[in-house]
Amino acid sequence: MDEKGLRYQRLHDLLSEKKAAIERDIRTHLVRQIGPDNANRVDSVLDQGDLSAIDMGEGVDLALLEMRNRMKRSVDQALLRLDEGVYGNCEDCGGEIEEKRLMAMPFAQLCIRCQRKKEELEKIEREESLTDVDET
């Protein structure tokens, strides 16, 4: 297998492991909230990928579950991009995203340089927005 094939396999394994960990985390949280008697309902929901179909009742931290579900969708999208051959390429500059960045954040879509630029622009926009509010 060539270097590109090895990279693909490493990234595929990384994303698959991340997805499985997120799904375990979601399941554990849901089972803890709804009780072990309803655990089979959690499994059927996760298989369908639709967390909203379960009657979770009071006490469930919906924001936390939604965040985890968004992370799962991000990993799913990253797996699709990997299969399409575009995963690991920066969406802004087209350059290759470093593998260590992908290991830390598997669903990263920008290289570190472009991410920093984006964050700097967002910071400037927030500051300008605050200045506009102060002037009114």
MDAnalysis code that builds the backbone (N, CA, C; Angstrom):
import MDAnalysis as mda
import numpy as np

u = mda.Universe.empty(408, n_residues=136, atom_resindex=np.repeat(np.arange(136), 3), trajectory=True)
u.add_TopologyAttr("name", ["N", "CA", "C"] * 136)
u.add_TopologyAttr("resid", np.arange(1, 137))
u.add_TopologyAttr("resname", ["MET", "ASP", "GLU", "LYS", "GLY", "LEU", "ARG", "TYR", "GLN", "ARG", "LEU", "HIS", "ASP", "LEU", "LEU", "SER", "GLU", "LYS", "LYS", "ALA", "ALA", "ILE", "GLU", "ARG", "ASP", "ILE", "ARG", "THR", "HIS", "LEU", "VAL", "ARG", "GLN", "ILE", "GLY", "PRO", "ASP", "ASN", "ALA", "ASN", "ARG", "VAL", "ASP", "SER", "VAL", "LEU", "ASP", "GLN", "GLY", "ASP", "LEU", "SER", "ALA", "ILE", "ASP", "MET", "GLY", "GLU", "GLY", "VAL", "ASP", "LEU", "ALA", "LEU", "LEU", "GLU", "MET", "ARG", "ASN", "ARG", "MET", "LYS", "ARG", "SER", "VAL", "ASP", "GLN", "ALA", "LEU", "LEU", "ARG", "LEU", "ASP", "GLU", "GLY", "VAL", "TYR", "GLY", "ASN", "CYS", "GLU", "ASP", "CYS", "GLY", "GLY", "GLU", "ILE", "GLU", "GLU", "LYS", "ARG", "LEU", "MET", "ALA", "MET", "PRO", "PHE", "ALA", "GLN", "LEU", "CYS", "ILE", "ARG", "CYS", "GLN", "ARG", "LYS", "LYS", "GLU", "GLU", "LEU", "GLU", "LYS", "ILE", "GLU", "ARG", "GLU", "GLU", "SER", "LEU", "THR", "ASP", "VAL", "ASP", "GLU", "THR"])
u.atoms.positions = np.array([
    [0.848, -1.175, 0.000],
    [0.000, 0.000, 0.000],
    [0.896, 1.242, 0.000],
    [0.554, 2.210, -0.833],
    [1.351, 3.442, -0.916],
    [1.026, 4.385, 0.247],
    [1.764, 5.500, 0.323],
    [1.600, 6.446, 1.431],
    [0.184, 7.023, 1.476],
    [-0.385, 7.309, 0.309],
    [-1.737, 7.857, 0.259],
    [-2.747, 6.840, 0.801],
    [-2.564, 5.583, 0.446],
    [-3.445, 4.527, 0.939],
    [-3.305, 4.323, 2.437],
    [-2.072, 4.431, 2.936],
    [-1.842, 4.305, 4.380],
    [-2.491, 5.460, 5.129],
    [-2.348, 6.669, 4.570],
    [-2.970, 7.847, 5.195],
    [-4.484, 7.672, 5.222],
    [-5.065, 7.229, 4.114],
    [-6.503, 6.995, 4.049],
    [-6.919, 6.024, 5.155],
    [-6.200, 4.925, 5.295],
    [-6.560, 3.909, 6.283],
    [-6.446, 4.447, 7.710],
    [-5.365, 5.193, 7.987],
    [-5.198, 5.779, 9.322],
    [-6.343, 6.743, 9.629],
    [-6.679, 7.589, 8.671],
    [-7.744, 8.567, 8.884],
    [-9.110, 7.888, 8.999],
    [-9.339, 6.865, 8.191],
    [-10.597, 6.123, 8.267],
    [-10.743, 5.470, 9.638],
    [-9.672, 4.852, 10.115],
    [-9.703, 4.221, 11.438],
    [-9.958, 5.265, 12.528],
    [-9.292, 6.394, 12.427],
    [-9.454, 7.465, 13.402],
    [-10.905, 7.944, 13.446],
    [-11.481, 8.206, 12.286],
    [-12.856, 8.687, 12.225],
    [-13.842, 7.630, 12.724],
    [-13.612, 6.388, 12.350],
    [-14.500, 5.310, 12.791],
    [-14.450, 5.145, 14.303],
    [-13.264, 5.233, 14.878],
    [-13.123, 5.139, 16.339],
    [-13.799, 6.317, 17.025],
    [-13.634, 7.506, 16.467],
    [-14.259, 8.706, 17.038],
    [-15.781, 8.577, 16.993],
    [-16.315, 8.117, 15.878],
    [-17.754, 7.949, 15.732],
    [-18.283, 6.937, 16.750],
    [-17.603, 5.816, 16.890],
    [-18.030, 4.786, 17.845],
    [-17.996, 5.328, 19.273],
    [-16.974, 6.104, 19.610],
    [-16.869, 6.677, 20.961],
    [-18.010, 7.652, 21.227],
    [-18.346, 8.477, 20.243],
    [-19.441, 9.433, 20.402],
    [-20.761, 8.681, 20.577],
    [-20.980, 7.653, 19.770],
    [-22.218, 6.876, 19.878],
    [-22.322, 6.196, 21.242],
    [-21.205, 5.663, 21.752],
    [-21.209, 5.054, 23.093],
    [-21.544, 6.108, 24.148],
    [-20.961, 7.277, 23.993],
    [-21.198, 8.358, 24.944],
    [-22.669, 8.774, 24.938],
    [-23.248, 8.925, 23.770],
    [-24.663, 9.292, 23.655],
    [-25.530, 8.210, 24.294],
    [-25.254, 6.963, 23.963],
    [-26.043, 5.852, 24.497],
    [-25.948, 5.810, 26.022],
    [-24.742, 5.930, 26.555],
    [-24.551, 5.894, 28.004],
    [-25.336, 7.012, 28.675],
    [-25.268, 8.202, 28.108],
    [-25.977, 9.343, 28.682],
    [-27.492, 9.116, 28.641],
    [-27.994, 8.640, 27.518],
    [-29.431, 8.409, 27.399],
    [-29.909, 7.314, 28.342],
    [-29.174, 6.220, 28.419],
    [-29.567, 5.119, 29.303],
    [-29.586, 5.600, 30.750],
    [-28.603, 6.402, 31.113],
    [-28.547, 6.940, 32.474],
    [-29.775, 7.812, 32.746],
    [-30.234, 8.547, 31.734],
    [-31.368, 9.452, 31.922],
    [-32.714, 8.739, 31.914],
    [-32.879, 7.764, 31.040],
    [-34.206, 7.140, 30.896],
    [-34.322, 5.811, 31.616],
    [-33.207, 5.294, 32.115],
    [-33.235, 4.053, 32.876],
    [-32.936, 2.845, 32.021],
    [-32.407, 1.805, 32.645],
    [-32.002, 0.606, 31.909],
    [-33.172, -0.135, 31.267],
    [-34.381, 0.025, 31.809],
    [-35.536, -0.666, 31.224],
    [-35.833, -0.191, 29.811],
    [-35.440, 1.029, 29.507],
    [-35.698, 1.596, 28.178],
    [-34.463, 1.588, 27.279],
    [-33.420, 0.880, 27.680],
    [-32.168, 0.873, 26.926],
    [-32.358, 0.373, 25.498],
    [-33.265, -0.586, 25.303],
    [-33.491, -1.083, 23.937],
    [-34.033, 0.005, 23.023],
    [-34.768, 0.971, 23.572],
    [-35.262, 2.092, 22.771],
    [-34.103, 2.970, 22.312],
    [-33.098, 3.127, 23.173],
    [-31.919, 3.925, 22.816],
    [-31.202, 3.276, 21.651],
    [-31.024, 1.953, 21.693],
    [-30.334, 1.255, 20.604],
    [-31.056, 1.432, 19.283],
    [-32.361, 1.320, 19.280],
    [-33.091, 1.466, 18.025],
    [-32.999, 2.889, 17.504],
    [-32.965, 3.859, 18.397],
    [-32.853, 5.255, 17.984],
    [-31.479, 5.510, 17.391],
    [-30.424, 5.031, 18.054],
    [-29.082, 5.247, 17.532],
    [-28.904, 4.571, 16.189],
    [-29.504, 3.406, 16.013],
    [-29.401, 2.736, 14.723],
    [-30.037, 3.578, 13.622],
    [-31.096, 4.292, 13.956],
    [-31.772, 5.129, 12.978],
    [-31.137, 6.506, 12.878],
    [-30.310, 6.837, 13.847],
    [-29.653, 8.150, 13.837],
    [-30.581, 9.295, 14.143],
    [-31.657, 9.030, 14.855],
    [-32.615, 10.083, 15.138],
    [-32.868, 10.176, 16.634],
    [-32.056, 10.964, 17.323],
    [-32.169, 11.071, 18.771],
    [-33.483, 11.708, 19.218],
    [-34.097, 12.482, 18.357],
    [-35.313, 13.170, 18.764],
    [-36.515, 12.236, 18.831],
    [-36.421, 11.015, 18.333],
    [-37.556, 10.110, 18.302],
    [-37.844, 9.472, 19.651],
    [-36.956, 9.642, 20.612],
    [-37.144, 9.002, 21.911],
    [-37.772, 9.984, 22.895],
    [-38.680, 9.489, 23.715],
    [-39.278, 10.314, 24.753],
    [-38.312, 10.339, 25.928],
    [-37.546, 11.415, 26.029],
    [-36.468, 11.447, 27.002],
    [-36.915, 11.945, 28.370],
    [-38.040, 12.596, 28.460],
    [-38.521, 13.047, 29.755],
    [-37.690, 14.181, 30.329],
    [-38.035, 14.569, 31.551],
    [-37.332, 15.671, 32.210],
    [-35.956, 15.234, 32.680],
    [-35.088, 16.176, 32.847],
    [-33.772, 15.902, 33.406],
    [-32.707, 15.589, 32.381],
    [-33.078, 15.443, 31.143],
    [-32.083, 15.145, 30.118],
    [-31.448, 16.448, 29.661],
    [-30.161, 16.461, 29.621],
    [-29.470, 17.662, 29.167],
    [-29.486, 17.669, 27.642],
    [-30.531, 18.258, 27.090],
    [-30.716, 18.254, 25.636],
    [-29.596, 18.984, 24.912],
    [-29.085, 20.040, 25.493],
    [-28.003, 20.781, 24.836],
    [-26.766, 19.907, 24.687],
    [-26.447, 19.144, 25.717],
    [-25.297, 18.251, 25.663],
    [-25.511, 17.149, 24.634],
    [-26.695, 16.584, 24.612],
    [-26.987, 15.539, 23.626],
    [-26.939, 16.094, 22.208],
    [-27.464, 17.290, 22.029],
    [-27.443, 17.900, 20.696],
    [-26.011, 18.162, 20.253],
    [-25.171, 18.623, 21.178],
    [-23.770, 18.857, 20.846],
    [-23.103, 17.544, 20.417],
    [-23.352, 16.482, 21.154],
    [-22.777, 15.180, 20.805],
    [-23.317, 14.686, 19.479],
    [-24.589, 14.920, 19.238],
    [-25.190, 14.502, 17.976],
    [-24.595, 15.297, 16.805],
    [-24.340, 16.600, 17.017],
    [-23.694, 17.409, 15.971],
    [-22.284, 16.891, 15.689],
    [-21.578, 16.509, 16.756],
    [-20.237, 15.948, 16.574],
    [-20.312, 14.657, 15.746],
    [-21.289, 13.830, 16.043],
    [-21.456, 12.575, 15.286],
    [-21.732, 12.873, 13.819],
    [-22.605, 13.842, 13.560],
    [-22.887, 14.214, 12.163],
    [-21.636, 14.761, 11.482],
    [-20.830, 15.517, 12.215],
    [-19.581, 16.046, 11.652],
    [-18.628, 14.920, 11.278],
    [-18.543, 13.919, 12.122],
    [-17.683, 12.764, 11.821],
    [-18.241, 11.994, 10.636],
    [-19.566, 11.830, 10.577],
    [-20.180, 11.166, 9.423],
    [-19.850, 11.909, 8.125],
    [-19.925, 13.236, 8.173],
    [-19.598, 14.039, 6.996],
    [-18.117, 13.900, 6.633],
    [-17.265, 13.824, 7.653],
    [-15.836, 13.646, 7.402],
    [-15.580, 12.294, 6.739],
    [-16.286, 11.258, 7.171],
    [-16.140, 9.933, 6.537],
    [-16.575, 9.987, 5.068],
    [-17.644, 10.718, 4.785],
    [-18.074, 10.877, 3.389],
    [-17.016, 11.609, 2.567],
    [-16.450, 12.689, 3.139],
    [-15.405, 13.425, 2.428],
    [-14.175, 12.548, 2.203],
    [-13.883, 11.675, 3.171],
    [-12.752, 10.760, 3.017],
    [-12.998, 9.825, 1.834],
    [-14.198, 9.267, 1.755],
    [-14.532, 8.373, 0.644],
    [-14.521, 9.101, -0.698],
    [-14.844, 10.394, -0.681],
    [-14.830, 11.197, -1.911],
    [-13.428, 11.663, -2.284],
    [-12.485, 11.451, -1.360],
    [-11.103, 11.830, -1.634],
    [-10.770, 13.277, -1.330],
    [-11.657, 13.972, -0.613],
    [-11.392, 15.379, -0.299],
    [-11.147, 15.612, 1.187],
    [-11.293, 14.589, 2.001],
    [-11.050, 14.739, 3.437],
    [-9.569, 14.995, 3.676],
    [-9.307, 15.914, 4.574],
    [-7.920, 16.234, 4.897],
    [-7.371, 17.360, 4.051],
    [-8.206, 17.907, 3.159],
    [-7.815, 19.070, 2.360],
    [-8.547, 20.290, 2.902],
    [-7.827, 21.369, 3.060],
    [-8.395, 22.607, 3.566],
    [-9.438, 23.140, 2.589],
    [-10.591, 23.502, 3.110],
    [-11.660, 24.034, 2.258],
    [-11.360, 25.429, 1.732],
    [-10.459, 26.154, 2.397],
    [-10.131, 27.501, 1.937],
    [-8.988, 27.500, 0.929],
    [-7.839, 26.965, 1.324],
    [-6.652, 27.053, 0.467],
    [-6.406, 25.795, -0.367],
    [-7.082, 24.699, -0.039],
    [-6.910, 23.457, -0.790],
    [-5.703, 22.636, -0.367],
    [-4.892, 23.182, 0.535],
    [-3.715, 22.461, 1.016],
    [-4.103, 21.302, 1.923],
    [-3.130, 20.462, 2.192],
    [-3.368, 19.295, 3.040],
    [-3.369, 19.712, 4.515],
    [-4.380, 19.270, 5.248],
    [-4.446, 19.514, 6.682],
    [-3.515, 18.517, 7.351],
    [-2.677, 19.008, 8.256],
    [-1.725, 18.129, 8.920],
    [-2.445, 17.007, 9.655],
    [-1.856, 15.825, 9.603],
    [-2.477, 14.664, 10.218],
    [-2.622, 14.828, 11.729],
    [-1.656, 15.480, 12.371],
    [-1.778, 15.657, 13.826],
    [-2.950, 16.568, 14.164],
    [-3.282, 17.519, 13.297],
    [-4.475, 18.351, 13.517],
    [-5.729, 17.502, 13.370],
    [-5.745, 16.640, 12.376],
    [-6.896, 15.764, 12.174],
    [-7.041, 14.767, 13.320],
    [-5.923, 14.370, 13.902],
    [-5.988, 13.462, 15.053],
    [-6.640, 14.180, 16.238],
    [-6.297, 15.444, 16.425],
    [-6.856, 16.223, 17.535],
    [-8.300, 16.626, 17.257],
    [-8.607, 16.949, 16.007],
    [-9.941, 17.392, 15.619],
    [-10.283, 16.723, 14.283],
    [-10.789, 15.490, 14.335],
    [-10.997, 14.692, 13.118],
    [-11.920, 15.313, 12.082],
    [-12.778, 16.227, 12.507],
    [-13.712, 16.821, 11.543],
    [-13.286, 18.216, 11.110],
    [-12.006, 18.544, 11.334],
    [-11.484, 19.850, 10.913],
    [-11.598, 19.984, 9.393],
    [-12.026, 21.142, 8.945],
    [-12.163, 21.381, 7.514],
    [-11.191, 22.438, 7.012],
    [-10.452, 23.052, 7.948],
    [-9.481, 24.077, 7.587],
    [-8.114, 23.711, 8.148],
    [-7.073, 24.060, 7.416],
    [-5.722, 23.896, 7.945],
    [-5.552, 24.904, 9.075],
    [-4.531, 24.735, 9.857],
    [-4.351, 25.599, 11.022],
    [-4.170, 27.063, 10.618],
    [-3.473, 27.313, 9.509],
    [-3.259, 28.687, 9.048],
    [-4.592, 29.354, 8.671],
    [-5.414, 28.648, 7.912],
    [-6.708, 29.212, 7.504],
    [-7.663, 29.323, 8.688],
    [-7.584, 28.386, 9.638],
    [-8.416, 28.458, 10.835],
    [-8.073, 29.694, 11.645],
    [-6.776, 29.966, 11.774],
    [-6.354, 31.164, 12.520],
    [-6.837, 32.441, 11.838],
    [-6.742, 32.465, 10.501],
    [-7.232, 33.633, 9.758],
    [-8.725, 33.828, 9.991],
    [-9.466, 32.722, 9.922],
    [-10.915, 32.786, 10.125],
    [-11.238, 33.311, 11.519],
    [-10.543, 32.806, 12.533],
    [-10.785, 33.252, 13.900],
    [-10.435, 34.719, 14.075],
    [-9.369, 35.159, 13.440],
    [-8.979, 36.570, 13.522],
    [-10.045, 37.467, 12.871],
    [-10.558, 37.047, 11.716],
    [-11.619, 37.816, 11.059],
    [-12.879, 37.862, 11.909],
    [-13.225, 36.738, 12.532],
    [-14.397, 36.709, 13.401],
    [-14.208, 37.643, 14.597],
    [-12.995, 37.678, 15.140],
    [-12.693, 38.554, 16.264],
    [-12.862, 40.015, 15.856],
    [-12.345, 40.364, 14.685],
    [-12.470, 41.732, 14.175],
    [-13.940, 42.085, 13.970],
    [-14.714, 41.157, 13.409],
    [-16.136, 41.404, 13.183],
    [-16.882, 41.615, 14.497],
    [-16.540, 40.811, 15.516],
    [-17.184, 40.973, 16.828],
    [-16.846, 42.341, 17.424],
    [-15.574, 42.733, 17.319],
    [-15.154, 44.036, 17.853],
    [-15.859, 45.169, 17.123],
    [-15.986, 45.056, 15.810],
    [-16.687, 46.087, 15.040],
    [-18.157, 46.130, 15.411],
    [-18.734, 44.968, 15.637],
    [-20.131, 44.888, 16.035],
    [-20.352, 45.552, 17.382],
    [-19.439, 45.322, 18.322],
    [-19.543, 45.956, 19.638],
    [-19.368, 47.471, 19.533],
    [-18.469, 47.905, 18.650],
    [-18.255, 49.331, 18.440],
    [-19.507, 49.973, 17.871],
    [-20.164, 49.281, 16.912],
    [-21.393, 49.809, 16.333],
    [-22.489, 49.941, 17.376],
    [-22.589, 48.986, 18.291],
    [-23.598, 49.021, 19.346],
    [-23.320, 50.170, 20.301],
    [-22.056, 50.353, 20.652],
    [-21.679, 51.427, 21.578],
    [-21.973, 52.811, 21.013],
    [-21.883, 52.956, 19.702],
    [-22.091, 54.252, 19.060],
    [-23.554, 54.632, 18.948],
    [-24.453, 53.662, 19.119],
    [-25.876, 53.965, 18.983],
    [-26.526, 54.342, 20.286],
])
